[in-house]
Structure formats: structure tokens, C-alpha cells
Amino acid sequence: MTPAERVLDELDSSQRGLSPKRLRLWLVSAAILVFYVVSWNLAGIDLQKLGTGLPKLAHWIAQAWPPRAHRYRHASPIGRAHEIEICAQLLGKMSENRGIGLLGIVRTR
């Protein structure tokens, strides 16, 4: 055995086993993993739906970006105002059904 092989063997033997640093790393990693699992369970996150939904979301974002400005270049201000009015009416109907007012302030009935 050459001196270089002997030194490498000594280095390898010192890194084997369970050192306090390595144990602390594993414990902290396990604690973080448990925290996330419990948090996702309490939040009711379905990992299967998340796994199928994230690629769809990425696809939609890729299709929508960059925004197509040519769609609105020839739109009339009256047409845009009409679209804004429809959105405001829909939001108003949604807030009436849920009992919340503008800006999410809860109404008393």
C-alpha cells in the first residue's frame, strides 16, 4: 500500500459511521420533512391533484406569455368599458351571495 492510498484510507475511515454533525443534519432534515407533511395534511393539499395541476398551469402560462397586445389594439373604449361593467356586475353578484362587500368586508344582514 502506497502512502497516498494509506492517507485516502484514513480519510475514508474517518468519514464512515455516524458523526454528531451527520446526525444533526439527518434530524433537522427529518424535522423539516415532518413539518411539511403535517402542514400539507392540515391544509388539505392533494398531492396527486397538485402533481397533475402544476404542468397544466405551466402550459397555460406559457401560452399566455408574452401577452398578445394586438387583441386590444383596435378595441374601442366603449367595448372595454362594457367588459369592465360586466366584470363588476359579476363580482357584485358573487359578493351578494357570499355576504361580503367590496374589498372583502363582511356585511351584517
C-alpha positions in Angstrom: 0.0 0.0 0.0 1.4 3.4 -1.0 1.4 6.4 1.3 -1.3 8.1 -0.8 -3.5 5.0 -0.6 -2.9 4.9 3.2 -3.9 8.6 3.6 -7.0 8.1 1.5 -8.0 5.0 3.5 -7.6 7.1 6.7 -9.8 9.8 5.3 -12.4 7.4 4.3 -12.4 5.7 7.7 -12.8 9.0 9.5 -15.9 9.8 7.4 -17.6 6.5 7.9 -20.1 6.0 10.7 -22.5 8.4 12.4 -20.8 11.6 13.5 -22.6 14.3 15.5 -22.7 16.6 12.6 -24.2 14.0 10.3 -26.7 13.0 13.0 -27.8 16.7 13.4 -28.2 17.1 9.7 -30.4 14.0 9.4 -32.5 15.1 12.4 -33.0 18.6 11.1 -33.9 17.2 7.6 -36.4 14.8 9.1 -37.9 17.6 11.3 -38.4 19.8 8.2 -39.9 16.9 6.2 -42.3 16.1 9.1 -43.3 19.8 9.3 -44.1 20.0 5.6 -46.1 16.7 5.6 -48.1 17.8 8.6 -48.7 21.3 7.1 -49.8 19.8 3.8 -52.1 17.4 5.6 -53.7 20.2 7.7 -54.1 22.4 4.6 -55.8 19.6 2.8 -53.4 19.6 -0.2 -54.0 16.7 -2.5 -50.5 15.9 -3.9 -52.0 13.9 -6.8 -54.0 16.9 -8.0 -51.1 19.2 -7.4 -48.9 16.9 -9.5 -51.3 17.0 -12.4 -52.3 20.6 -12.0 -48.8 22.2 -12.0 -47.9 21.1 -15.5 -51.3 22.4 -16.8 -50.7 25.7 -15.1 -47.2 25.9 -16.6 -48.7 25.2 -20.0 -51.4 27.9 -19.6 -48.8 30.4 -18.5 -46.5 29.5 -21.4 -49.5 30.1 -23.8 -50.5 33.4 -22.2 -47.0 34.9 -22.1 -46.0 37.2 -23.7 -49.4 39.0 -23.7 -50.9 39.4 -27.1 -51.3 43.2 -27.3 -52.8 43.0 -30.8 -56.0 41.7 -29.4 -56.7 45.1 -27.7 -55.1 47.4 -30.2 -58.3 48.0 -32.1 -60.8 47.6 -29.2 -63.0 50.6 -28.7 -63.1 52.3 -25.3 -66.9 51.6 -25.2 -66.3 47.9 -25.7 -63.7 47.8 -22.9 -66.0 49.8 -20.6 -68.7 47.2 -21.3 -66.4 44.4 -20.4 -65.4 46.1 -17.2 -69.0 46.7 -16.3 -69.8 43.0 -16.8 -66.9 42.0 -14.5 -68.1 44.5 -11.9 -71.6 43.1 -12.0 -70.4 39.5 -11.7 -68.2 40.4 -8.7 -71.2 42.2 -7.2 -73.4 39.1 -7.6 -70.8 36.9 -6.1 -70.3 39.2 -3.1 -74.1 39.3 -2.6 -74.3 35.5 -2.5 -71.5 35.2 0.0 -72.4 38.1 2.2 -69.2 40.1 1.6 -69.0 43.6 0.4 -66.4 45.5 -1.6 -62.8 44.7 -0.5 -63.9 41.6 1.4 -65.5 43.4 4.3 -68.2 41.2 5.9 -71.6 42.7 5.8 -74.1 42.2 8.6 -77.6 41.4 7.4 
